[in-house]
């Protein structure tokens, strides 16, 4: 697949099916994550994989579930989202994030260890 085909076929998924991810697929996902670009070529990645739904549920208790219109306007302003299409995407995605994580069969948290501040 060439670059433009990969870009054109890229999709954002916001609704997930809850099925078990096999270890080979998980390894491929993490391997791809290891190849992701990093600040100043520092590739000291670590990944936390949460497969226990009760742990995910507990962690989600730390994230606010309600997102007011004022919160959304502040987010749009703070992130300099001037494009209306992009703003609409965030208006759709942000309220779904808690449910997306709660419904996922596993959650991968990428961490980048670095020696200096970005």
Buried (B, 14 or more C-beta within 10 A) or exposed (E): EEEEEEEEEEEEEEEEEEEEBEEEEBEEBBEEEEEEEBEEEEEEBEEEEBBEBEEBEEBBEEEEEEBEEEEBEEBBEEEEBEEEEEBEBBBEEBEEBBBBBBBBEBBBEEEEEEEEEE
